[in-house]
């Protein structure tokens, strides 16, 4: 498990405190520092770093640990620094001798003395510490636990201004990310970071124990170079012991109050005080076991740390859990159960108490748990609602939750059973919509899904409800790559449909519009769909509102509004991670991976694509996984990680999804870039031509533009320039027109035009495309006899490539050599530089070995080299 151990971990998240410590050490007037914080905040680790810093600065150093047992002995904590002192006639003389003895330990250098857990010092040791600091006989570094009583002398260190007090708070999210990445040795998935940060509360000790426990249980795994947590965080024995120790010795009344808060937080303080008494609540507050917060006019109690609840609930026997849950339900009901999360608390309490179950309450609770993406809890709540007579809505919700947890076979079985519960056309349509999605996407049975759509549409009398079913039928056409046919169904519905149907239709209809190049309409439809989705109540919809936002991001990207699309994607990603929504997390990560490829940042694209792939594998959503893997292969290829790219392509092909279905051209393009990375540019061009055919056949104009542009980027501009020019007149936005201008300038060999194209791509935010255009400008200008402007174009290319995270493409490869060598000589020299033997090169490009030898010798002569090993450097130049 990457060598994760319980030994000392990196110090992160304390830059400001370390900077302040450096200032104090540099000041001759400074007497020391007191480092305060809660247990587990990393005080000892930080103090050790302080002591190491003083040693580097020439201080003599000493270190002691105060303990409760030593606190009963005068100078007990400091005794390791004191030899057997001669018997003193008074405490004052003993103190004087001890002070002199410690001061002498510096042997001419200033002493830095670290006292860990100084709040446990005996009074004489505390007094000695103050004297050493006040007289500057030692630079005192003391750690104390916040909210713990300490001897007056220790308090005087900061209260009287003798030393400075540094408070170590919880690690923020960025510090948690930095620590996990450092310990694991790689990037960490966004939802994994959130879960560790929330569960640990930013406490370094608890974070370490959580990670060690998850690692020991095999729940932290590296997938596609990205670390992910798979499953619930376990409560290791060490972690339970730490938390139990913190809970301390509290009375029975206080413990019951704490358990009630653990099951029902947040709870009104007034109700808790009436039930358990003011003194019990005040003591829990003083100990930090609960915190009191103000939410509008309400004053509420929450647990002092997220893990307190986990440990408390795990340790409550079943019968006691029933009693506690009953108390919570009474307290929530007494408050009117008006808050949006009250239904979830009531439902969870009913589960813990074993009933009774009120169907409406349990179903509302299931919906709340679903929105939080606590799917196992939502499943139990929905099952309870169904068992209590919740009828169709509860049964349908139960089936939908099976789909969301990657169990399409069980979902289909439940959906067939739900048909016995349907009583109205609205219920019939809601059931059909869920079945269609599950059959097509979960089970890979599109023909059965289409049959369900036709049968249901024929059974429903209401035009509005028929439109809902027709919309699902249009989605199936879209998934099969029949974009134009799908639009013919969607557009009339959009023109007459009420909000619920618009919410169902909008995302897929907008995808059809954007693939046809009607990007402005696509963006407008996503805005309508998002607003409609937020307004809906009643029977659950099969997709969340995030789908409309994601489609808008794709439309903005194809329109060349890349920066705007990135802002939307990053905002959606942060919200999805914060909410714990796996489906939204995967969707926005996939969007950001594509946008990162578009702007030319393959390393960023690789990370987001790995995140999306991990989520979609977990959900069992092969159709969505396909695009994430396509982006991952493409990004890996641009970074030269050919082994990883090839593995991803193998997984992609194992999904066995037809290349002719929706946006299949995008995945074929990814495979083409893997071929480029392995040096087989001819095969890459063949794949790109296939991508063009697939896109054209399905009516995917933006996909066709992208594939044609890639052909131009890989040396086939002449064959695509006319089609690109035609498509640029029908695909809206600046990106398509700039791609067409790039191909036209390449064919014309117009260095000035290519330079202008580089500026246009750069303005759109497509940095790698801009670098390729600048490279083309450099080659054209040098061939045209303008070395000064060619050198400027090369410098521009290099500046742009520095922002492109080490991406390598044929257009930016060996720009200088492109002027000197013919295309065939450049190809042969490039393959030779990559380590291929002449015989392998001949087989790869379909010529004789003698022809390879001749072309290689010509390349040597033109580049001024004599040996094969000199080629890489010559081509790089």
Residue pairs with C-beta under 8 A, 6 or more apart in sequence:
1 215
1 216
1 218
1 220
2 183
2 184
2 185
2 222
4 183
4 184
4 211
4 212
4 215
5 212
6 208
6 212
8 45
9 45
9 179
9 182
9 183
9 204
9 208
10 179
10 182
10 183
11 42
11 45
11 46
11 49
12 171
12 175
12 178
12 179
12 182
13 171
13 172
13 174
13 175
13 176
13 178
13 179
14 42
14 46
14 49
14 168
17 46
17 166
17 168
18 49
18 53
20 164
20 166
21 33
21 50
21 53
21 166
22 53
24 30
24 32
24 33
24 164
25 53
25 54
25 57
25 139
30 139
30 163
30 164
31 133
31 134
31 136
31 139
31 140
31 162
31 163
32 133
32 138
32 139
32 140
32 141
32 142
32 157
32 162
32 163
32 164
33 50
33 140
33 141
33 142
33 163
33 164
33 165
33 166
34 118
34 142
34 143
34 144
34 154
34 157
34 158
34 163
34 164
34 165
34 166
35 43
35 46
35 47
35 50
35 141
35 142
35 143
35 144
35 165
35 166
35 168
36 43
36 143
36 144
36 145
36 146
36 165
36 166
36 167
36 168
37 43
37 145
37 146
37 167
37 168
37 169
38 145
38 146
38 147
38 203
38 288
39 145
39 205
39 246
40 203
40 204
40 205
40 206
40 242
41 168
41 169
41 170
41 203
41 204
41 205
42 168
42 171
42 204
42 205
43 116
43 143
43 144
43 145
43 168
44 116
44 143
45 204
46 168
47 114
47 116
47 141
47 143
48 114
50 112
50 114
50 141
51 61
51 63
51 112
51 114
51 141
54 61
54 112
54 139
54 141
55 61
55 112
58 109
58 110
59 106
59 109
59 110
59 111
59 112
59 139
60 105
60 106
60 107
60 109
60 110
60 111
60 112
61 111
61 112
61 113
61 114
62 81
62 102
62 105
62 111
62 112
62 113
62 114
63 113
63 114
63 116
64 77
64 78
64 80
64 81
64 113
64 114
64 115
64 116
65 77
65 115
65 116
65 117
66 77
66 115
66 116
66 117
66 118
66 119
66 120
66 121
66 125
67 77
67 117
67 120
68 120
69 76
70 76
70 77
70 79
70 120
70 122
71 77
71 120
71 121
71 122
72 122
73 79
73 122
74 91
74 94
74 122
74 123
74 124
74 125
75 82
75 94
75 98
75 122
75 124
75 125
75 128
76 122
76 125
77 115
77 120
77 121
77 122
77 125
78 98
78 102
78 115
78 125
78 128
81 101
81 102
81 105
82 98
82 101
82 102
83 101
85 94
85 97
85 98
85 101
86 97
88 94
88 97
91 124
94 124
95 124
95 127
95 128
95 131
98 128
99 128
99 131
99 132
99 137
102 111
102 113
102 128
102 132
102 137
102 138
103 111
103 132
103 137
103 138
105 111
106 138
110 138
110 139
111 137
111 138
111 139
112 138
112 139
112 141
113 129
113 132
113 138
113 139
113 140
113 141
114 141
114 142
114 143
115 121
115 125
115 129
115 140
115 141
115 142
115 143
116 143
117 143
117 144
117 145
118 126
118 129
118 142
118 143
118 144
118 150
118 154
119 144
119 145
119 148
119 149
119 150
119 151
119 154
121 129
121 150
121 151
121 153
121 154
122 151
123 151
123 153
126 150
126 151
126 152
126 153
126 154
127 153
129 140
129 142
129 153
129 154
129 157
130 153
130 154
130 156
130 157
130 162
131 137
132 138
132 140
133 139
133 140
133 157
133 162
133 163
134 162
140 157
140 163
142 154
142 157
142 163
144 150
144 154
146 167
147 286
147 287
147 288
156 162
157 163
157 165
158 164
158 165
169 202
170 201
170 202
170 203
171 179
171 197
171 200
171 202
171 203
171 204
171 207
172 202
173 193
173 194
173 197
175 202
176 193
176 196
176 197
176 200
176 202
176 207
177 188
177 193
177 197
179 204
179 207
180 188
180 192
180 193
180 196
180 207
180 211
180 227
181 187
181 188
183 211
184 220
184 222
184 227
186 222
186 225
186 226
186 227
187 225
187 226
187 227
187 607
187 610
188 226
188 227
188 228
189 226
189 227
189 228
189 229
189 610
189 611
189 614
190 573
190 577
190 585
190 589
190 611
191 229
191 577
191 580
191 582
191 585
191 615
192 220
192 227
192 228
192 229
193 577
194 577
194 578
194 580
195 229
195 233
195 580
196 207
196 210
196 211
196 229
196 233
197 207
198 306
199 206
199 210
199 233
199 306
199 307
199 310
200 206
200 207
200 210
200 306
200 307
201 305
201 306
201 307
203 305
205 242
206 239
206 242
206 243
206 305
206 307
209 236
209 238
209 239
209 242
210 233
210 239
211 220
212 236
212 238
213 233
213 234
213 235
213 236
213 238
213 239
214 220
214 229
214 233
214 234
216 236
217 231
217 234
219 229
219 230
219 231
219 233
219 234
220 227
220 228
220 229
220 230
221 227
221 228
221 230
222 228
223 610
223 613
223 614
223 617
224 606
224 609
224 610
224 613
224 614
224 632
224 644
224 648
225 606
225 607
225 610
225 644
226 607
226 610
226 611
226 614
228 614
230 618
235 310
235 311
235 314
239 307
239 311
240 311
240 314
240 315
243 305
243 307
243 308
243 310
243 311
244 311
244 315
246 289
246 305
246 308
247 258
247 289
247 308
247 311
247 312
248 287
250 258
250 283
250 284
250 287
250 289
251 280
253 276
253 277
253 280
254 276
254 280
254 283
254 284
256 276
256 324
256 327
257 272
257 275
257 276
257 280
257 281
257 284
258 284
258 289
258 290
258 303
258 308
258 312
259 312
259 313
259 316
259 320
259 324
260 267
260 272
260 275
260 276
260 324
260 327
260 328
260 331
261 267
261 272
261 290
261 301
261 302
261 303
262 303
262 308
262 309
262 312
262 313
263 309
263 313
263 321
263 324
263 325
263 328
263 348
263 349
263 352
264 328
264 331
264 332
264 345
264 349
265 300
265 301
265 302
265 303
265 309
266 293
266 295
266 300
266 301
266 302
267 300
267 301
267 328
267 331
267 332
268 298
268 299
268 300
268 301
268 331
268 335
269 281
269 292
269 299
269 300
269 301
270 299
271 331
271 334
271 335
272 281
272 301
272 331
273 281
275 327
275 331
281 290
281 301
284 290
285 291
285 292
287 304
288 304
289 303
289 304
289 308
290 301
290 302
290 303
290 304
291 301
291 302
291 303
291 304
292 299
292 300
292 301
293 299
293 300
293 301
293 302
294 300
303 309
313 321
316 324
321 352
321 353
322 352
322 353
322 354
324 352
325 348
325 349
325 350
325 352
325 353
326 349
326 353
328 345
328 349
329 346
329 349
329 350
329 353
332 342
332 345
332 346
332 349
333 346
335 342
337 343
337 346
340 368
341 368
343 361
343 364
343 365
343 367
343 368
344 364
344 365
344 368
344 369
344 372
345 365
346 361
346 365
347 361
347 362
347 364
347 365
347 366
347 368
347 369
347 381
347 384
348 365
348 377
348 381
350 356
350 357
350 358
350 361
350 362
350 365
350 384
351 380
351 381
351 384
355 384
356 388
357 384
357 385
357 387
357 388
358 388
359 385
359 388
359 389
359 390
359 391
359 394
360 385
360 390
362 381
362 382
362 384
362 385
362 388
362 390
362 394
363 381
363 382
363 385
363 390
363 393
363 394
363 397
365 381
366 378
366 379
366 381
366 382
366 385
366 394
366 397
366 401
367 378
367 397
367 540
369 375
369 377
369 378
369 381
370 378
370 397
370 401
370 404
371 579
371 581
372 579
372 580
373 579
373 580
373 581
373 582
373 583
374 580
375 401
375 404
375 405
376 405
378 397
378 401
379 398
379 401
379 402
379 405
382 390
382 394
382 397
382 398
382 401
383 398
385 394
385 397
386 394
386 395
386 398
391 421
392 418
392 421
392 422
392 423
392 427
392 431
393 539
393 540
395 414
395 417
395 418
395 421
396 415
396 418
396 421
396 427
396 430
396 431
396 434
396 539
396 540
397 540
398 414
399 411
399 414
399 415
399 418
399 434
399 438
400 411
400 434
400 540
400 542
402 408
402 410
402 411
402 414
403 411
403 434
403 437
403 438
403 442
404 583
404 619
405 619
406 618
406 619
406 620
406 621
407 620
408 438
408 442
408 443
408 620
409 443
411 434
411 438
411 442
412 435
412 438
412 439
412 442
412 443
415 431
415 434
415 435
415 438
418 431
419 431
421 427
422 428
422 431
425 459
425 460
425 461
425 462
425 465
426 465
426 539
427 539
428 456
428 459
428 460
429 456
429 460
429 465
429 468
429 469
430 539
430 540
432 452
432 453
432 456
432 469
432 472
433 468
433 469
433 472
433 504
433 542
434 542
435 449
435 452
436 449
436 452
436 453
436 472
436 473
436 475
436 476
437 449
437 472
437 542
439 445
439 446
439 448
439 449
439 452
440 446
440 449
440 475
440 476
440 479
441 479
441 621
441 622
441 623
442 620
442 621
444 622
446 476
446 479
446 480
449 476
450 473
450 476
453 469
453 470
453 472
453 473
453 476
454 473
456 469
457 466
457 469
457 470
457 473
460 466
460 469
464 497
464 498
464 501
467 493
467 496
467 497
467 501
467 505
468 500
468 501
468 504
470 489
470 493
471 489
471 490
471 493
471 501
471 504
471 505
471 508
471 509
472 504
473 489
474 485
474 486
474 487
474 489
474 490
474 493
474 505
474 508
474 509
475 486
475 508
477 485
477 486
477 489
478 486
478 508
478 511
478 512
478 662
479 623
479 661
479 662
480 660
480 661
480 662
481 660
481 661
481 662
481 664
481 694
481 697
481 698
481 700
482 698
482 699
483 512
483 515
483 516
483 662
483 698
483 699
483 700
484 516
484 699
486 508
486 509
486 512
487 509
487 512
487 513
487 516
490 505
490 508
490 509
490 512
491 509
493 501
493 505
493 509
494 502
494 505
494 506
494 509
494 525
494 528
497 505
499 532
499 535
499 536
500 532
500 536
500 538
500 541
502 528
502 529
502 532
503 529
503 532
503 533
503 535
503 536
503 541
503 545
504 541
504 542
505 529
506 525
506 526
506 528
506 529
506 530
506 532
506 533
506 548
507 526
507 529
507 543
507 547
507 548
507 550
507 551
509 525
509 529
510 521
510 522
510 523
510 525
510 526
510 529
510 548
510 551
510 552
510 555
511 522
511 551
511 554
511 662
513 519
513 521
513 522
513 525
513 555
514 522
514 551
514 554
514 555
514 558
514 702
515 662
515 663
515 698
515 699
515 700
515 701
515 702
515 703
516 699
516 700
516 701
517 701
517 702
517 705
517 727
517 730
517 731
517 732
517 736
518 732
519 555
519 556
519 558
519 559
519 731
519 732
519 733
520 559
520 732
522 551
522 552
522 555
523 552
523 555
523 556
523 559
526 548
526 549
526 551
526 552
526 555
527 548
527 552
529 545
529 548
530 545
530 548
530 549
530 552
533 541
533 544
533 545
533 548
534 545
544 581
544 583
544 584
546 572
546 576
546 581
546 583
546 584
546 587
546 588
547 587
549 568
549 572
549 588
550 569
550 572
550 587
550 588
550 590
550 591
552 568
553 565
553 568
553 569
553 572
553 588
553 591
553 595
554 565
554 591
554 594
556 562
556 564
556 565
556 568
557 565
557 594
557 595
557 598
557 735
558 702
558 731
558 733
558 735
558 736
559 732
559 733
559 734
559 735
560 733
560 734
560 735
560 736
560 738
560 764
560 765
560 766
561 733
562 595
562 598
562 599
562 764
562 765
562 766
563 765
565 591
565 595
566 592
566 595
566 599
566 765
569 588
569 591
569 592
569 595
570 592
572 584
572 587
572 588
572 591
573 585
573 588
573 589
573 592
575 584
576 584
576 585
576 587
576 588
577 585
582 615
582 618
582 619
583 615
583 619
585 611
585 615
586 611
586 612
586 615
586 616
586 619
586 621
586 624
586 628
587 612
587 624
589 608
589 609
589 611
589 612
589 615
589 628
590 608
590 609
590 612
590 616
590 624
590 627
590 628
590 631
592 604
592 605
592 608
593 605
593 606
593 607
593 608
593 609
593 611
593 612
593 628
593 631
593 632
593 635
594 605
594 627
594 631
596 602
596 604
596 605
596 608
596 635
597 605
597 631
597 634
597 635
597 638
598 765
598 766
599 765
599 766
599 767
599 768
600 766
600 767
600 768
600 769
600 770
600 771
600 800
600 803
600 804
600 805
600 807
601 767
601 803
601 804
601 805
601 807
602 634
602 635
602 636
602 638
602 639
602 804
602 805
602 806
602 807
603 635
603 639
603 805
603 806
604 805
605 631
605 634
605 635
606 632
606 635
606 636
606 639
606 641
608 631
609 628
609 629
609 631
609 632
609 635
610 632
612 624
612 627
612 628
612 631
613 625
613 628
613 629
613 632
616 622
616 624
616 625
616 628
617 625
622 655
622 657
623 657
625 655
626 652
626 655
626 657
626 667
627 663
627 666
627 667
629 648
629 651
629 652
629 655
629 667
629 670
630 652
630 666
630 667
630 669
630 670
630 671
631 670
632 648
633 645
633 648
633 649
633 652
633 670
633 671
633 673
633 674
634 669
634 670
634 673
634 674
636 642
636 644
636 645
636 648
636 674
636 677
637 645
637 670
637 673
637 674
637 676
637 677
638 673
638 677
638 768
638 807
638 808
638 809
639 805
639 806
639 807
639 808
640 677
640 806
640 808
641 677
642 674
642 677
642 678
645 673
645 674
645 677
646 674
646 678
649 670
649 671
649 674
652 667
652 670
652 671
658 664
659 667
659 668
659 690
659 694
660 694
660 697
660 698
662 698
662 700
663 700
663 703
664 691
664 694
664 695
664 698
665 691
665 692
665 694
665 695
665 698
665 700
665 703
665 704
665 706
665 707
666 691
666 703
666 706
668 687
668 688
668 690
668 691
668 694
668 707
669 687
669 688
669 691
669 706
669 707
669 710
671 687
672 683
672 684
672 685
672 687
672 688
672 691
672 710
672 714
673 684
673 710
675 681
675 683
675 684
675 687
676 684
676 714
676 809
676 810
677 808
679 830
679 831
679 834
679 836
679 844
680 844
681 714
681 715
681 810
681 827
682 845
684 714
685 711
685 714
685 715
685 716
688 707
688 710
688 711
688 714
688 716
689 711
691 703
691 707
691 710
692 704
692 707
692 708
692 711
692 720
694 700
694 703
695 701
695 703
695 704
695 707
696 704
701 727
701 730
701 731
702 731
702 736
704 723
704 727
705 724
705 727
705 728
705 731
705 736
705 739
705 740
706 739
708 720
708 723
708 724
708 727
708 739
708 743
709 720
709 724
709 739
709 742
709 743
711 717
711 719
711 720
712 720
712 721
712 724
712 739
712 742
712 743
712 746
713 769
713 772
713 809
713 810
713 811
714 810
714 811
715 810
715 823
717 742
717 743
717 746
717 747
718 747
720 743
721 740
721 743
721 744
721 746
721 747
724 736
724 739
724 740
724 743
724 744
725 740
725 743
725 744
727 736
727 740
728 736
728 737
728 739
728 740
734 760
734 764
735 764
735 766
738 757
738 760
738 761
738 764
738 766
738 769
739 769
741 753
741 756
741 757
741 760
742 754
742 757
742 761
742 769
742 772
742 773
742 776
744 753
745 753
745 754
745 756
745 757
745 773
745 776
745 780
746 754
746 776
749 780
749 783
749 784
750 780
751 776
751 777
751 778
751 779
751 780
751 781
751 784
751 786
751 789
751 790
751 793
752 777
752 781
754 773
754 774
754 776
754 777
754 780
754 793
755 773
755 774
755 777
755 781
755 789
755 793
755 796
757 773
757 777
758 770
758 771
758 773
758 774
758 777
758 793
758 796
758 800
759 770
761 767
761 769
761 770
761 773
762 770
762 800
767 800
767 803
767 804
768 800
768 801
768 804
768 807
768 809
770 800
771 797
771 800
771 801
771 804
771 812
772 809
772 811
772 812
774 793
774 794
774 796
774 797
774 800
775 793
775 794
775 797
775 811
775 812
775 815
776 811
777 790
777 793
778 790
778 791
778 793
778 794
778 797
778 815
779 790
779 815
779 818
779 819
781 787
781 789
781 790
781 793
782 790
782 819
783 819
794 815
794 816
797 812
797 815
801 807
801 812
813 830
813 875
814 826
814 829
814 830
814 875
814 876
816 877
817 826
817 829
817 863
817 874
817 875
817 877
818 826
820 862
820 863
821 829
821 858
821 859
821 862
821 863
824 845
824 855
825 855
825 856
825 858
825 859
825 862
826 859
827 845
828 841
828 845
828 852
828 855
828 856
828 859
829 855
829 856
829 859
829 863
829 871
829 875
830 875
831 840
831 841
831 844
831 845
832 838
832 841
832 856
832 868
832 871
833 868
833 871
833 872
833 875
836 844
838 849
838 852
838 853
838 856
839 849
841 852
842 848
842 849
842 851
842 852
845 852
859 871
860 866
863 871
863 874
863 875
864 874
865 871
865 874
